[in-house]
Amino acid sequence: MKSLSHRTFGRAIAFALAMTLLLTCLSSAYATTAEPITIKFWNSFTGADGDQLVELVDRFNQTNTDGIKVEMDISANFADQLTSALAAGTGPALVLMSNAMRYQYDGYLQDVSDIFTQTGMDKSDFIQSYLDYCMDGSAMYLVPFQIVGYYLFWNKDLFTAAGLDPDVAPTTWDEYAEFAAKLTDATKNVYGSGLCYNYPYQLAHVIQRFGDLSVTAADGKWQANFAGNEGYEKFLVTFKKMIDDGVNPVEADTDPMMMAGQIGMTVSGPWITGGLDTADIKYGISLLPEGEAGDMNSVEVLGFGVPTVATDAEKAAAYRFIQWWNSEDANGTSPALEWATNNGFPAYTYSVQAMDSYQSSEKLRITSSADPSAPTDFFVDSRFPDTGIMLFDVLAPLVQRIVFDNTDVATALTDAQTIADGVVARYNQ
């Protein structure tokens, strides 16, 4: 019996070792690559952030021990280039894109929801609302890379000159209009407000705080929400009055005016801080005031995607790169942390937000202070397939008609509804 027991035990150990080896081999296709492999990585980061991305990709290529080389192609024509390649059955194994863009590539992006089990990345560390943004049902098509929100920036010196507390931002949009009037000084070519008629992304972040989303779902159908939207009407009336009163300039781009010290307050993203710092502008930053539509954390989520043209081995290599991007090194830093601290965009994981170097940045503490459980949809329901057309073909003309043609606001909203109805009808087939 003693001999039989040892034999049985030995077989059990052998079986367990074999199963462990099998599972290791199965998962190794994602954790590492058995043979050297080169994957293509396409994106559109052509600015200074692109230079940082190049440095980080080079670092991965130099330090990874999995035989992976990432060949990156950064192009201002990324969208057209990707569309042509995928239609021809070719293209990269890894891309960076906005969630709003992914609907253009419906059927061309792989479900990457298994990345957490295949790499060991902690799914619970990712802020759920940002993951939800990248999902369709149980399928996930992007892994969060960057969270793009818009914030209120103000010139502290101009606040002081206007008798306002330089450390206190307006907390409501009514206060915003009041502050803007006080900040305006025509003798010095200073405008209190820097909202831009030609900047639909900026305007969308503001107008939705007055009247919520422009496209929502009802009874399984998309519906547009322009005509009779009292919140939208209030914003447009306020905006037009600020322009007529000389409180807000009629400029196609107000960011340079903000950097020149001619704007008291504006709504923009973290990218404006570089210009403000270079111009030595003393500025404050806060979350956008809440409006009639209630609390929200409207953002655009950019993420890593794996096109369907990628082979299993290429997908495994792409997963390894994404895992590296989100992993701490011996010094307690990670590419994700470096990206956030260098570029000012709020992180999408709790662990990065908790880092000392992250928390030491006042800018990041503020941009990360929004309630992550608040609705994150930007201008339209995040599942609606075409944010861009609502921004550029509906919102932009709506605002410009009011600013330049003096069209009655209610009439302009009714006309915008007609155009928007035509847009949503395409997706209600």
Secondary structure, 3 states (H helix, E strand, C coil): CHHHHHHHHHHHHHHHHHHHHHHHHHHHHHHCCCCCEEEEEEECCCCHHHHHHHHHHHHHHHHCCCCEEEEEEECCCHHHHHHHHHHCCCCCCEEEEEHHHHHHHCCCECCCCCHHHHHCCCHHHECHHHHHHCEECCEECCEEEEEEECEEEEEHHHHHHCCCCCCCCCCCHHHHHHHHHHHCEHHHCEEEECCCCCCHHHHHHHHHHHHCCCEEEECCEEEECCCCCHHHHHHHHHHHHHHHCCCCCCCCCCHHHHHCCCEEEEEECCCHHHHHHHCCCCEEEECCCCECCECCCCEEEEEEECECCCCHHHHHHHHHHHHHHCCCCCCCCCHHHHHHHHHCCCCCEHHHHCCHHHHCCHHHHHHCCCCCCCCCCCCECCCCCCHHHHHHHHHHHHHHHHHHCCCCHHHHHHHHHHHHHHHHHCCCC
